[in-house]
Amino acid sequence: MSCGSCKQTVEKALQEVTGVSSVQVSMSPPEAIVEKADSVTLNQLNAALSKAGNYSIGEEDPSSTQKTKGGCCCG
């Protein structure tokens, strides 16, 4: 992710997923921290990001079922 527009696109896409309560996206390092209901899956988050553009989230944070961390990349 290389620009503010990408950051806003990722934030908006993730916030629109039902069950997501909070999204924090940073560009350096490229990371998304998502607070979500247990029922929200990584596949659902990535599906929303895929619709928004060439973005994805990596592996879930193993220490918490409420947060998902991962890189976002624009291409």
PyMOL Python script that loads the backbone (N, CA, C, O; Angstrom):
from pymol import cmd

cmd.read_pdbstr("""\
ATOM      1  N   MET A   1       0.857  -1.155   0.000  1.00  0.00           N
ATOM      2  CA  MET A   1       0.000   0.000   0.000  1.00  0.00           C
ATOM      3  C   MET A   1       0.904   1.219   0.000  1.00  0.00           C
ATOM      4  O   MET A   1       1.790   1.352   0.844  1.00  0.00           O
ATOM      5  N   SER A   2       0.672   2.096  -0.946  1.00  0.00           N
ATOM      6  CA  SER A   2       1.637   3.174  -1.128  1.00  0.00           C
ATOM      7  C   SER A   2       1.061   4.577  -1.060  1.00  0.00           C
ATOM      8  O   SER A   2       1.808   5.544  -1.205  1.00  0.00           O
ATOM      9  N   CYS A   3      -0.248   4.724  -0.843  1.00  0.00           N
ATOM     10  CA  CYS A   3      -0.792   6.078  -0.828  1.00  0.00           C
ATOM     11  C   CYS A   3      -1.993   6.184   0.114  1.00  0.00           C
ATOM     12  O   CYS A   3      -2.576   5.180   0.523  1.00  0.00           O
ATOM     13  N   GLY A   4      -2.339   7.412   0.441  1.00  0.00           N
ATOM     14  CA  GLY A   4      -3.458   7.671   1.338  1.00  0.00           C
ATOM     15  C   GLY A   4      -4.784   7.193   0.784  1.00  0.00           C
ATOM     16  O   GLY A   4      -5.664   6.775   1.537  1.00  0.00           O
ATOM     17  N   SER A   5      -4.930   7.253  -0.531  1.00  0.00           N
ATOM     18  CA  SER A   5      -6.161   6.786  -1.156  1.00  0.00           C
ATOM     19  C   SER A   5      -6.350   5.279  -0.950  1.00  0.00           C
ATOM     20  O   SER A   5      -7.456   4.816  -0.672  1.00  0.00           O
ATOM     21  N   CYS A   6      -5.260   4.524  -1.090  1.00  0.00           N
ATOM     22  CA  CYS A   6      -5.320   3.073  -0.843  1.00  0.00           C
ATOM     23  C   CYS A   6      -5.725   2.805   0.605  1.00  0.00           C
ATOM     24  O   CYS A   6      -6.561   1.942   0.874  1.00  0.00           O
ATOM     25  N   LYS A   7      -5.130   3.547   1.527  1.00  0.00           N
ATOM     26  CA  LYS A   7      -5.430   3.390   2.948  1.00  0.00           C
ATOM     27  C   LYS A   7      -6.920   3.611   3.197  1.00  0.00           C
ATOM     28  O   LYS A   7      -7.548   2.828   3.909  1.00  0.00           O
ATOM     29  N   GLN A   8      -7.486   4.656   2.626  1.00  0.00           N
ATOM     30  CA  GLN A   8      -8.907   4.948   2.805  1.00  0.00           C
ATOM     31  C   GLN A   8      -9.786   3.869   2.172  1.00  0.00           C
ATOM     32  O   GLN A   8     -10.814   3.492   2.734  1.00  0.00           O
ATOM     33  N   THR A   9      -9.382   3.376   1.011  1.00  0.00           N
ATOM     34  CA  THR A   9     -10.141   2.320   0.335  1.00  0.00           C
ATOM     35  C   THR A   9     -10.192   1.064   1.186  1.00  0.00           C
ATOM     36  O   THR A   9     -11.247   0.447   1.328  1.00  0.00           O
ATOM     37  N   VAL A  10      -9.050   0.684   1.753  1.00  0.00           N
ATOM     38  CA  VAL A  10      -8.971  -0.510   2.595  1.00  0.00           C
ATOM     39  C   VAL A  10      -9.821  -0.319   3.852  1.00  0.00           C
ATOM     40  O   VAL A  10     -10.588  -1.208   4.223  1.00  0.00           O
ATOM     41  N   GLU A  11      -9.689   0.820   4.500  1.00  0.00           N
ATOM     42  CA  GLU A  11     -10.472   1.088   5.707  1.00  0.00           C
ATOM     43  C   GLU A  11     -11.968   1.002   5.423  1.00  0.00           C
ATOM     44  O   GLU A  11     -12.705   0.348   6.160  1.00  0.00           O
ATOM     45  N   LYS A  12     -12.411   1.655   4.365  1.00  0.00           N
ATOM     46  CA  LYS A  12     -13.834   1.666   4.021  1.00  0.00           C
ATOM     47  C   LYS A  12     -14.345   0.256   3.712  1.00  0.00           C
ATOM     48  O   LYS A  12     -15.411  -0.142   4.181  1.00  0.00           O
ATOM     49  N   ALA A  13     -13.583  -0.487   2.926  1.00  0.00           N
ATOM     50  CA  ALA A  13     -14.009  -1.848   2.566  1.00  0.00           C
ATOM     51  C   ALA A  13     -14.159  -2.730   3.798  1.00  0.00           C
ATOM     52  O   ALA A  13     -15.123  -3.487   3.906  1.00  0.00           O
ATOM     53  N   LEU A  14     -13.213  -2.637   4.723  1.00  0.00           N
ATOM     54  CA  LEU A  14     -13.271  -3.466   5.922  1.00  0.00           C
ATOM     55  C   LEU A  14     -14.389  -3.020   6.863  1.00  0.00           C
ATOM     56  O   LEU A  14     -15.043  -3.856   7.486  1.00  0.00           O
ATOM     57  N   GLN A  15     -14.611  -1.718   6.969  1.00  0.00           N
ATOM     58  CA  GLN A  15     -15.656  -1.202   7.848  1.00  0.00           C
ATOM     59  C   GLN A  15     -17.047  -1.599   7.372  1.00  0.00           C
ATOM     60  O   GLN A  15     -17.980  -1.650   8.173  1.00  0.00           O
ATOM     61  N   GLU A  16     -17.198  -1.879   6.094  1.00  0.00           N
ATOM     62  CA  GLU A  16     -18.498  -2.249   5.550  1.00  0.00           C
ATOM     63  C   GLU A  16     -18.852  -3.714   5.782  1.00  0.00           C
ATOM     64  O   GLU A  16     -19.985  -4.117   5.518  1.00  0.00           O
ATOM     65  N   VAL A  17     -17.909  -4.522   6.270  1.00  0.00           N
ATOM     66  CA  VAL A  17     -18.188  -5.930   6.552  1.00  0.00           C
ATOM     67  C   VAL A  17     -19.021  -6.009   7.831  1.00  0.00           C
ATOM     68  O   VAL A  17     -18.627  -5.473   8.867  1.00  0.00           O
ATOM     69  N   THR A  18     -20.155  -6.668   7.759  1.00  0.00           N
ATOM     70  CA  THR A  18     -21.016  -6.832   8.926  1.00  0.00           C
ATOM     71  C   THR A  18     -20.264  -7.595  10.012  1.00  0.00           C
ATOM     72  O   THR A  18     -19.723  -8.673   9.767  1.00  0.00           O
ATOM     73  N   GLY A  19     -20.238  -7.020  11.221  1.00  0.00           N
ATOM     74  CA  GLY A  19     -19.543  -7.650  12.337  1.00  0.00           C
ATOM     75  C   GLY A  19     -18.207  -7.004  12.645  1.00  0.00           C
ATOM     76  O   GLY A  19     -17.590  -7.318  13.663  1.00  0.00           O
ATOM     77  N   VAL A  20     -17.748  -6.103  11.781  1.00  0.00           N
ATOM     78  CA  VAL A  20     -16.505  -5.370  12.033  1.00  0.00           C
ATOM     79  C   VAL A  20     -16.856  -4.128  12.846  1.00  0.00           C
ATOM     80  O   VAL A  20     -17.717  -3.342  12.451  1.00  0.00           O
ATOM     81  N   SER A  21     -16.183  -3.958  13.984  1.00  0.00           N
ATOM     82  CA  SER A  21     -16.486  -2.821  14.850  1.00  0.00           C
ATOM     83  C   SER A  21     -15.447  -1.713  14.771  1.00  0.00           C
ATOM     84  O   SER A  21     -15.755  -0.559  15.071  1.00  0.00           O
ATOM     85  N   SER A  22     -14.219  -2.041  14.374  1.00  0.00           N
ATOM     86  CA  SER A  22     -13.158  -1.040  14.326  1.00  0.00           C
ATOM     87  C   SER A  22     -12.091  -1.468  13.331  1.00  0.00           C
ATOM     88  O   SER A  22     -11.765  -2.649  13.218  1.00  0.00           O
ATOM     89  N   VAL A  23     -11.545  -0.475  12.600  1.00  0.00           N
ATOM     90  CA  VAL A  23     -10.480  -0.731  11.631  1.00  0.00           C
ATOM     91  C   VAL A  23      -9.419   0.348  11.788  1.00  0.00           C
ATOM     92  O   VAL A  23      -9.727   1.539  11.823  1.00  0.00           O
ATOM     93  N   GLN A  24      -8.162  -0.086  11.883  1.00  0.00           N
ATOM     94  CA  GLN A  24      -7.022   0.832  11.885  1.00  0.00           C
ATOM     95  C   GLN A  24      -6.054   0.345  10.807  1.00  0.00           C
ATOM     96  O   GLN A  24      -5.586  -0.793  10.853  1.00  0.00           O
ATOM     97  N   VAL A  25      -5.761   1.207   9.846  1.00  0.00           N
ATOM     98  CA  VAL A  25      -4.860   0.847   8.754  1.00  0.00           C
ATOM     99  C   VAL A  25      -3.663   1.781   8.795  1.00  0.00           C
ATOM    100  O   VAL A  25      -3.809   2.994   8.946  1.00  0.00           O
ATOM    101  N   SER A  26      -2.485   1.203   8.660  1.00  0.00           N
ATOM    102  CA  SER A  26      -1.267   2.015   8.564  1.00  0.00           C
ATOM    103  C   SER A  26      -0.555   1.678   7.259  1.00  0.00           C
ATOM    104  O   SER A  26      -0.684   0.577   6.725  1.00  0.00           O
ATOM    105  N   MET A  27       0.194   2.646   6.765  1.00  0.00           N
ATOM    106  CA  MET A  27       0.927   2.442   5.521  1.00  0.00           C
ATOM    107  C   MET A  27       2.343   1.955   5.770  1.00  0.00           C
ATOM    108  O   MET A  27       2.921   1.279   4.919  1.00  0.00           O
ATOM    109  N   SER A  28       2.911   2.287   6.919  1.00  0.00           N
ATOM    110  CA  SER A  28       4.278   1.874   7.213  1.00  0.00           C
ATOM    111  C   SER A  28       4.386   1.427   8.663  1.00  0.00           C
ATOM    112  O   SER A  28       4.454   2.265   9.563  1.00  0.00           O
ATOM    113  N   PRO A  29       4.404   0.133   8.903  1.00  0.00           N
ATOM    114  CA  PRO A  29       4.329  -0.950   7.913  1.00  0.00           C
ATOM    115  C   PRO A  29       2.905  -1.093   7.389  1.00  0.00           C
ATOM    116  O   PRO A  29       1.957  -0.669   8.050  1.00  0.00           O
ATOM    117  N   PRO A  30       2.747  -1.681   6.215  1.00  0.00           N
ATOM    118  CA  PRO A  30       1.401  -1.893   5.682  1.00  0.00           C
ATOM    119  C   PRO A  30       0.678  -2.930   6.535  1.00  0.00           C
ATOM    120  O   PRO A  30       1.002  -4.117   6.503  1.00  0.00           O
ATOM    121  N   GLU A  31      -0.302  -2.463   7.294  1.00  0.00           N
ATOM    122  CA  GLU A  31      -0.961  -3.339   8.260  1.00  0.00           C
ATOM    123  C   GLU A  31      -2.394  -2.882   8.485  1.00  0.00           C
ATOM    124  O   GLU A  31      -2.690  -1.687   8.467  1.00  0.00           O
ATOM    125  N   ALA A  32      -3.268  -3.838   8.693  1.00  0.00           N
ATOM    126  CA  ALA A  32      -4.649  -3.555   9.070  1.00  0.00           C
ATOM    127  C   ALA A  32      -4.927  -4.273  10.381  1.00  0.00           C
ATOM    128  O   ALA A  32      -4.674  -5.471  10.505  1.00  0.00           O
ATOM    129  N   ILE A  33      -5.446  -3.544  11.352  1.00  0.00           N
ATOM    130  CA  ILE A  33      -5.873  -4.139  12.609  1.00  0.00           C
ATOM    131  C   ILE A  33      -7.391  -4.008  12.647  1.00  0.00           C
ATOM    132  O   ILE A  33      -7.931  -2.902  12.627  1.00  0.00           O
ATOM    133  N   VAL A  34      -8.066  -5.142  12.702  1.00  0.00           N
ATOM    134  CA  VAL A  34      -9.520  -5.184  12.601  1.00  0.00           C
ATOM    135  C   VAL A  34     -10.094  -5.798  13.867  1.00  0.00           C
ATOM    136  O   VAL A  34      -9.768  -6.935  14.209  1.00  0.00           O
ATOM    137  N   GLU A  35     -10.948  -5.052  14.565  1.00  0.00           N
ATOM    138  CA  GLU A  35     -11.701  -5.615  15.678  1.00  0.00           C
ATOM    139  C   GLU A  35     -13.022  -6.085  15.096  1.00  0.00           C
ATOM    140  O   GLU A  35     -13.722  -5.335  14.416  1.00  0.00           O
ATOM    141  N   LYS A  36     -13.350  -7.342  15.377  1.00  0.00           N
ATOM    142  CA  LYS A  36     -14.495  -7.955  14.713  1.00  0.00           C
ATOM    143  C   LYS A  36     -15.172  -8.963  15.617  1.00  0.00           C
ATOM    144  O   LYS A  36     -14.608  -9.400  16.621  1.00  0.00           O
ATOM    145  N   ALA A  37     -16.381  -9.323  15.248  1.00  0.00           N
ATOM    146  CA  ALA A  37     -17.083 -10.408  15.920  1.00  0.00           C
ATOM    147  C   ALA A  37     -16.399 -11.724  15.581  1.00  0.00           C
ATOM    148  O   ALA A  37     -15.773 -11.858  14.530  1.00  0.00           O
ATOM    149  N   ASP A  38     -16.524 -12.683  16.472  1.00  0.00           N
ATOM    150  CA  ASP A  38     -15.918 -13.996  16.233  1.00  0.00           C
ATOM    151  C   ASP A  38     -16.415 -14.634  14.937  1.00  0.00           C
ATOM    152  O   ASP A  38     -15.703 -15.427  14.320  1.00  0.00           O
ATOM    153  N   SER A  39     -17.622 -14.292  14.531  1.00  0.00           N
ATOM    154  CA  SER A  39     -18.211 -14.907  13.342  1.00  0.00           C
ATOM    155  C   SER A  39     -17.611 -14.393  12.030  1.00  0.00           C
ATOM    156  O   SER A  39     -17.800 -15.017  10.986  1.00  0.00           O
ATOM    157  N   VAL A  40     -16.898 -13.275  12.066  1.00  0.00           N
ATOM    158  CA  VAL A  40     -16.293 -12.719  10.853  1.00  0.00           C
ATOM    159  C   VAL A  40     -15.010 -13.481  10.541  1.00  0.00           C
ATOM    160  O   VAL A  40     -14.125 -13.598  11.388  1.00  0.00           O
ATOM    161  N   THR A  41     -14.918 -13.995   9.321  1.00  0.00           N
ATOM    162  CA  THR A  41     -13.755 -14.799   8.937  1.00  0.00           C
ATOM    163  C   THR A  41     -12.766 -13.984   8.107  1.00  0.00           C
ATOM    164  O   THR A  41     -13.099 -12.944   7.540  1.00  0.00           O
ATOM    165  N   LEU A  42     -11.558 -14.490   8.058  1.00  0.00           N
ATOM    166  CA  LEU A  42     -10.529 -13.889   7.220  1.00  0.00           C
ATOM    167  C   LEU A  42     -10.963 -13.901   5.756  1.00  0.00           C
ATOM    168  O   LEU A  42     -10.676 -12.960   5.016  1.00  0.00           O
ATOM    169  N   ASN A  43     -11.646 -14.950   5.340  1.00  0.00           N
ATOM    170  CA  ASN A  43     -12.138 -15.031   3.960  1.00  0.00           C
ATOM    171  C   ASN A  43     -13.139 -13.925   3.657  1.00  0.00           C
ATOM    172  O   ASN A  43     -13.132 -13.383   2.552  1.00  0.00           O
ATOM    173  N   GLN A  44     -14.005 -13.574   4.615  1.00  0.00           N
ATOM    174  CA  GLN A  44     -14.964 -12.495   4.411  1.00  0.00           C
ATOM    175  C   GLN A  44     -14.248 -11.150   4.265  1.00  0.00           C
ATOM    176  O   GLN A  44     -14.606 -10.336   3.413  1.00  0.00           O
ATOM    177  N   LEU A  45     -13.237 -10.928   5.102  1.00  0.00           N
ATOM    178  CA  LEU A  45     -12.481  -9.683   5.025  1.00  0.00           C
ATOM    179  C   LEU A  45     -11.761  -9.583   3.684  1.00  0.00           C
ATOM    180  O   LEU A  45     -11.777  -8.533   3.042  1.00  0.00           O
ATOM    181  N   ASN A  46     -11.135 -10.670   3.268  1.00  0.00           N
ATOM    182  CA  ASN A  46     -10.413 -10.664   1.997  1.00  0.00           C
ATOM    183  C   ASN A  46     -11.361 -10.531   0.803  1.00  0.00           C
ATOM    184  O   ASN A  46     -10.993  -9.934  -0.208  1.00  0.00           O
ATOM    185  N   ALA A  47     -12.571 -11.077   0.906  1.00  0.00           N
ATOM    186  CA  ALA A  47     -13.548 -10.924  -0.174  1.00  0.00           C
ATOM    187  C   ALA A  47     -13.924  -9.452  -0.331  1.00  0.00           C
ATOM    188  O   ALA A  47     -14.038  -8.956  -1.451  1.00  0.00           O
ATOM    189  N   ALA A  48     -14.118  -8.753   0.789  1.00  0.00           N
ATOM    190  CA  ALA A  48     -14.441  -7.327   0.737  1.00  0.00           C
ATOM    191  C   ALA A  48     -13.282  -6.531   0.143  1.00  0.00           C
ATOM    192  O   ALA A  48     -13.493  -5.616  -0.653  1.00  0.00           O
ATOM    193  N   LEU A  49     -12.065  -6.883   0.533  1.00  0.00           N
ATOM    194  CA  LEU A  49     -10.886  -6.191   0.007  1.00  0.00           C
ATOM    195  C   LEU A  49     -10.692  -6.463  -1.478  1.00  0.00           C
ATOM    196  O   LEU A  49     -10.293  -5.573  -2.230  1.00  0.00           O
ATOM    197  N   SER A  50     -10.971  -7.680  -1.896  1.00  0.00           N
ATOM    198  CA  SER A  50     -10.827  -8.046  -3.305  1.00  0.00           C
ATOM    199  C   SER A  50     -11.787  -7.238  -4.175  1.00  0.00           C
ATOM    200  O   SER A  50     -11.432  -6.824  -5.278  1.00  0.00           O
ATOM    201  N   LYS A  51     -13.006  -7.014  -3.677  1.00  0.00           N
ATOM    202  CA  LYS A  51     -13.977  -6.213  -4.416  1.00  0.00           C
ATOM    203  C   LYS A  51     -13.526  -4.762  -4.529  1.00  0.00           C
ATOM    204  O   LYS A  51     -13.852  -4.080  -5.501  1.00  0.00           O
ATOM    205  N   ALA A  52     -12.772  -4.287  -3.532  1.00  0.00           N
ATOM    206  CA  ALA A  52     -12.326  -2.896  -3.503  1.00  0.00           C
ATOM    207  C   ALA A  52     -11.091  -2.660  -4.364  1.00  0.00           C
ATOM    208  O   ALA A  52     -10.806  -1.523  -4.742  1.00  0.00           O
ATOM    209  N   GLY A  53     -10.360  -3.721  -4.676  1.00  0.00           N
ATOM    210  CA  GLY A  53      -9.132  -3.586  -5.457  1.00  0.00           C
ATOM    211  C   GLY A  53      -8.195  -4.739  -5.203  1.00  0.00           C
ATOM    212  O   GLY A  53      -8.625  -5.808  -4.770  1.00  0.00           O
ATOM    213  N   ASN A  54      -6.928  -4.537  -5.464  1.00  0.00           N
ATOM    214  CA  ASN A  54      -5.921  -5.585  -5.310  1.00  0.00           C
ATOM    215  C   ASN A  54      -5.325  -5.529  -3.899  1.00  0.00           C
ATOM    216  O   ASN A  54      -4.158  -5.184  -3.716  1.00  0.00           O
ATOM    217  N   TYR A  55      -6.156  -5.879  -2.903  1.00  0.00           N
ATOM    218  CA  TYR A  55      -5.740  -5.828  -1.504  1.00  0.00           C
ATOM    219  C   TYR A  55      -6.009  -7.179  -0.854  1.00  0.00           C
ATOM    220  O   TYR A  55      -6.872  -7.934  -1.303  1.00  0.00           O
ATOM    221  N   SER A  56      -5.264  -7.478   0.205  1.00  0.00           N
ATOM    222  CA  SER A  56      -5.521  -8.698   0.966  1.00  0.00           C
ATOM    223  C   SER A  56      -4.956  -8.553   2.362  1.00  0.00           C
ATOM    224  O   SER A  56      -4.095  -7.712   2.620  1.00  0.00           O
ATOM    225  N   ILE A  57      -5.458  -9.392   3.261  1.00  0.00           N
ATOM    226  CA  ILE A  57      -4.960  -9.472   4.628  1.00  0.00           C
ATOM    227  C   ILE A  57      -4.348 -10.845   4.796  1.00  0.00           C
ATOM    228  O   ILE A  57      -4.879 -11.841   4.304  1.00  0.00           O
ATOM    229  N   GLY A  58      -3.224 -10.890   5.495  1.00  0.00           N
ATOM    230  CA  GLY A  58      -2.537 -12.158   5.742  1.00  0.00           C
ATOM    231  C   GLY A  58      -3.173 -12.936   6.884  1.00  0.00           C
ATOM    232  O   GLY A  58      -4.385 -12.873   7.093  1.00  0.00           O
ATOM    233  N   GLU A  59      -2.355 -13.662   7.611  1.00  0.00           N
ATOM    234  CA  GLU A  59      -2.822 -14.563   8.655  1.00  0.00           C
ATOM    235  C   GLU A  59      -3.443 -13.821   9.827  1.00  0.00           C
ATOM    236  O   GLU A  59      -3.098 -12.676  10.122  1.00  0.00           O
ATOM    237  N   GLU A  60      -4.395 -14.525  10.502  1.00  0.00           N
ATOM    238  CA  GLU A  60      -4.985 -13.976  11.705  1.00  0.00           C
ATOM    239  C   GLU A  60      -3.974 -13.977  12.834  1.00  0.00           C
ATOM    240  O   GLU A  60      -3.098 -14.839  12.900  1.00  0.00           O
ATOM    241  N   ASP A  61      -4.104 -13.002  13.722  1.00  0.00           N
ATOM    242  CA  ASP A  61      -3.269 -12.930  14.917  1.00  0.00           C
ATOM    243  C   ASP A  61      -3.642 -14.104  15.828  1.00  0.00           C
ATOM    244  O   ASP A  61      -4.777 -14.167  16.300  1.00  0.00           O
ATOM    245  N   PRO A  62      -2.716 -15.036  16.087  1.00  0.00           N
ATOM    246  CA  PRO A  62      -3.048 -16.213  16.880  1.00  0.00           C
ATOM    247  C   PRO A  62      -3.351 -15.903  18.342  1.00  0.00           C
ATOM    248  O   PRO A  62      -3.911 -16.752  19.034  1.00  0.00           O
ATOM    249  N   SER A  63      -3.001 -14.716  18.834  1.00  0.00           N
ATOM    250  CA  SER A  63      -3.222 -14.399  20.241  1.00  0.00           C
ATOM    251  C   SER A  63      -4.628 -13.878  20.518  1.00  0.00           C
ATOM    252  O   SER A  63      -4.996 -13.729  21.683  1.00  0.00           O
ATOM    253  N   SER A  64      -5.424 -13.597  19.492  1.00  0.00           N
ATOM    254  CA  SER A  64      -6.736 -13.016  19.712  1.00  0.00           C
ATOM    255  C   SER A  64      -7.698 -13.406  18.603  1.00  0.00           C
ATOM    256  O   SER A  64      -7.339 -13.405  17.426  1.00  0.00           O
ATOM    257  N   THR A  65      -8.922 -13.738  18.990  1.00  0.00           N
ATOM    258  CA  THR A  65      -9.947 -14.001  17.985  1.00  0.00           C
ATOM    259  C   THR A  65     -10.666 -12.718  17.598  1.00  0.00           C
ATOM    260  O   THR A  65     -11.509 -12.741  16.701  1.00  0.00           O
ATOM    261  N   GLN A  66     -10.359 -11.601  18.244  1.00  0.00           N
ATOM    262  CA  GLN A  66     -11.035 -10.345  17.976  1.00  0.00           C
ATOM    263  C   GLN A  66     -10.291  -9.453  16.997  1.00  0.00           C
ATOM    264  O   GLN A  66     -10.884  -8.529  16.441  1.00  0.00           O
ATOM    265  N   LYS A  67      -9.023  -9.703  16.776  1.00  0.00           N
ATOM    266  CA  LYS A  67      -8.249  -8.842  15.897  1.00  0.00           C
ATOM    267  C   LYS A  67      -7.600  -9.667  14.796  1.00  0.00           C
ATOM    268  O   LYS A  67      -7.181 -10.803  15.020  1.00  0.00           O
ATOM    269  N   THR A  68      -7.524  -9.099  13.634  1.00  0.00           N
ATOM    270  CA  THR A  68      -6.832  -9.721  12.511  1.00  0.00           C
ATOM    271  C   THR A  68      -5.773  -8.754  12.041  1.00  0.00           C
ATOM    272  O   THR A  68      -6.063  -7.586  11.783  1.00  0.00           O
ATOM    273  N   LYS A  69      -4.552  -9.228  11.928  1.00  0.00           N
ATOM    274  CA  LYS A  69      -3.454  -8.387  11.449  1.00  0.00           C
ATOM    275  C   LYS A  69      -2.926  -8.955  10.149  1.00  0.00           C
ATOM    276  O   LYS A  69      -2.931 -10.168   9.944  1.00  0.00           O
ATOM    277  N   GLY A  70      -2.479  -8.091   9.288  1.00  0.00           N
ATOM    278  CA  GLY A  70      -1.868  -8.576   8.061  1.00  0.00           C
ATOM    279  C   GLY A  70      -1.506  -7.452   7.137  1.00  0.00           C
ATOM    280  O   GLY A  70      -1.920  -6.309   7.332  1.00  0.00           O
ATOM    281  N   GLY A  71      -0.745  -7.773   6.145  1.00  0.00           N
ATOM    282  CA  GLY A  71      -0.318  -6.762   5.190  1.00  0.00           C
ATOM    283  C   GLY A  71      -1.370  -6.503   4.148  1.00  0.00           C
ATOM    284  O   GLY A  71      -2.166  -7.382   3.818  1.00  0.00           O
ATOM    285  N   CYS A  72      -1.372  -5.317   3.640  1.00  0.00           N
ATOM    286  CA  CYS A  72      -2.227  -4.933   2.530  1.00  0.00           C
ATOM    287  C   CYS A  72      -1.315  -4.420   1.444  1.00  0.00           C
ATOM    288  O   CYS A  72      -0.408  -3.631   1.708  1.00  0.00           O
ATOM    289  N   CYS A  73      -1.544  -4.853   0.247  1.00  0.00           N
ATOM    290  CA  CYS A  73      -0.662  -4.343  -0.807  1.00  0.00           C
ATOM    291  C   CYS A  73      -1.493  -3.906  -1.997  1.00  0.00           C
ATOM    292  O   CYS A  73      -2.491  -4.544  -2.333  1.00  0.00           O
ATOM    293  N   CYS A  74      -1.088  -2.827  -2.632  1.00  0.00           N
ATOM    294  CA  CYS A  74      -1.763  -2.379  -3.846  1.00  0.00           C
ATOM    295  C   CYS A  74      -0.829  -2.657  -5.020  1.00  0.00           C
ATOM    296  O   CYS A  74       0.394  -2.622  -4.884  1.00  0.00           O
ATOM    297  N   GLY A  75      -1.390  -2.914  -6.097  1.00  0.00           N
ATOM    298  CA  GLY A  75      -0.537  -3.318  -7.179  1.00  0.00           C
ATOM    299  C   GLY A  75      -0.929  -2.727  -8.455  1.00  0.00           C
ATOM    300  O   GLY A  75      -0.289  -2.982  -9.476  1.00  0.00           O
TER     301      GLY A  75
END
""", "prot")
cmd.dss("prot")
cmd.show_as("cartoon", "prot")
cmd.util.cbc("prot")
cmd.orient("prot")
